[in-house]
């Protein structure tokens, strides 16, 4: 019942907004992220595509590259997250964000560590959820600067590394972007 109600509200919002509120933007983004139990934070980069469906609703798709280390450099994780995010604009320049991501992830074990030599590197597909908020500031008629903060729920399986069962890979990410309106 809740899903049907939310779908009716969403479709109603799309039908009552003016057509000229739509817009497509693309551009680069950079960010800083830190997983709860990663050895340290790191920078990431990629690109984003935004479709503004109405003054109050938008959709974003992004592709980035990120790398992080766990267990004192015993494990390096490299991923290419593909994220899809719904954007709700309570104000023309501020938005809330909620969405999902598919993470093509490589687990690269330190082969110089005697305890890890028997473990082969592995590439997996992981799925995560995220939420957050941000700002989108127009700069002229065709450009926008963006900044947002998101929290991502992403549970990697660390069973291969002895003593790592309690490692948490959820993370926050702060991104900045430059969008060009098409």
C-alpha positions in Angstrom: 0.0 0.0 0.0 2.8 2.4 0.9 4.5 1.7 -2.5 1.3 2.5 -4.4 0.8 5.7 -2.4 4.3 6.9 -3.1 4.0 6.1 -6.8 0.7 8.0 -7.0 2.3 11.0 -5.3 5.4 10.9 -7.5 3.3 10.7 -10.7 1.1 13.5 -9.6 4.1 15.7 -8.9 5.4 15.0 -12.4 2.1 15.8 -14.1 1.5 19.2 -12.4 4.9 20.8 -13.1 5.6 23.0 -16.1 7.4 21.3 -19.0 10.1 24.0 -19.2 11.4 23.0 -15.8 13.2 20.0 -17.3 16.9 20.1 -18.0 19.9 17.9 -18.6 23.4 18.5 -17.2 26.7 16.6 -17.3 30.1 17.1 -15.8 33.0 16.0 -13.8 33.0 15.5 -10.0 35.7 14.9 -7.4 35.3 13.8 -3.9 36.8 12.7 -0.6 35.6 9.5 1.1 36.4 7.6 4.3 35.1 4.2 5.2 34.6 3.7 8.9 37.3 1.1 9.3 39.5 1.9 6.3 43.2 2.7 7.1 42.6 6.3 5.9 40.4 8.4 3.7 41.1 8.9 0.0 40.1 11.0 -3.0 37.9 9.8 -5.9 36.9 11.2 -9.3 34.4 10.6 -12.0 31.5 12.1 -13.9 27.8 12.7 -13.4 24.6 13.1 -15.4 21.6 14.9 -14.0 18.1 15.1 -15.3 15.8 17.7 -13.7 12.3 16.3 -14.1 10.6 19.3 -12.4 11.5 22.2 -10.1 11.2 19.7 -7.2 12.4 16.4 -8.6 15.6 15.2 -10.4 17.6 12.0 -11.1 21.4 11.6 -11.1 23.6 8.9 -12.5 27.3 8.9 -11.7 30.4 6.8 -12.4 33.5 7.2 -10.3 36.8 5.4 -9.4 37.7 4.9 -5.8 40.4 3.0 -3.9 40.8 2.2 -0.2 43.0 0.1 2.1 42.1 -2.0 5.1 43.9 -4.0 7.8 47.2 -2.1 7.7 47.5 -2.2 3.9 46.8 -6.0 3.8 43.9 -5.4 1.5 43.5 -2.8 -1.3 39.9 -2.4 -2.6 39.4 -0.7 -6.0 35.9 0.0 -7.2 34.0 1.6 -10.0 30.7 2.7 -8.4 27.8 3.3 -10.7 25.2 5.2 -8.7 21.6 6.2 -9.4 20.1 8.8 -7.1 16.7 10.5 -6.8 17.0 14.2 -6.0 14.3 16.1 -4.1 14.6 19.9 -4.2 12.8 21.6 -1.3 14.6 24.8 -2.4 15.8 25.7 -5.9 19.5 25.3 -4.8 19.2 22.6 -2.1 18.4 18.9 -2.5 18.0 15.7 -0.6 19.4 12.6 -2.2 18.6 8.9 -1.9 19.6 6.0 -4.2 21.5 2.8 -4.9 24.8 1.9 -6.3 26.4 -1.1 -8.1 30.1 -1.4 -7.2 32.4 -3.4 -9.5 35.0 -4.2 -6.8 38.4 -5.7 -6.9 39.9 -7.1 -3.7 43.7 -7.0 -4.0 45.4 -8.9 -1.2 49.0 -8.1 -0.2 51.0 -11.1 -1.5 54.0 -10.0 0.5 52.1 -10.8 3.7 52.7 -14.5 4.6 49.2 -14.9 6.0 47.6 -13.7 2.7 49.7 -15.5 0.1 47.2 -18.3 -0.3 44.3 -15.8 -1.0 43.8 -15.0 -4.6 42.7 -11.5 -5.7 39.0 -11.4 -6.5 36.6 -9.1 -8.4 33.0 -9.0 -7.2 29.9 -7.0 -7.8 28.6 -5.3 -4.6 25.3 -3.4 -4.0 24.9 -0.5 -1.7 22.4 2.2 -0.7 23.0 5.9 0.0 21.4 9.1 1.3 22.4 12.6 1.8 22.0 16.2 0.6 23.7 19.0 -1.2 23.5 22.3 -3.1 23.4 23.1 -6.8 24.4 26.7 -7.4 23.9 28.3 -10.9 26.9 30.1 -12.4 25.5 31.9 -15.4 22.8 30.4 -17.6 24.6 27.1 -18.6 26.7 26.1 -15.6 26.2 24.9 -12.1 28.5 24.1 -9.2 27.5 21.2 -6.9 28.5 20.0 -3.5 27.0 17.2 -1.5 27.6 14.9 1.4 26.3 11.3 1.3 26.5 8.3 3.5 26.8 4.9 1.8 25.8 1.6 3.2 28.1 -1.0 1.6 29.0 -4.2 3.4 32.1 -5.8 2.0 32.8 -9.4 3.1 36.2 -9.4 4.9 36.2 -13.1 6.0 39.4 -13.8 4.1 41.6 -11.7 6.3 42.2 -13.2 9.7 40.8 -11.1 12.6 38.9 -8.8 10.2 35.3 -10.0 10.9 34.3 -6.7 12.5 35.6 -4.3 9.8 32.9 -1.9 8.6 33.1 -0.6 5.0 30.2 1.9 5.2 31.5 5.3 4.3 30.7 9.0 3.8 31.6 10.9 0.7 31.9 14.6 0.1 31.8 15.5 -3.6 32.2 18.7 -5.6 31.1 19.0 -9.2 30.8 21.2 -12.2 27.7 20.7 -14.4 27.2 22.0 -18.0 23.6 22.3 -19.1 22.9 20.7 -22.4 
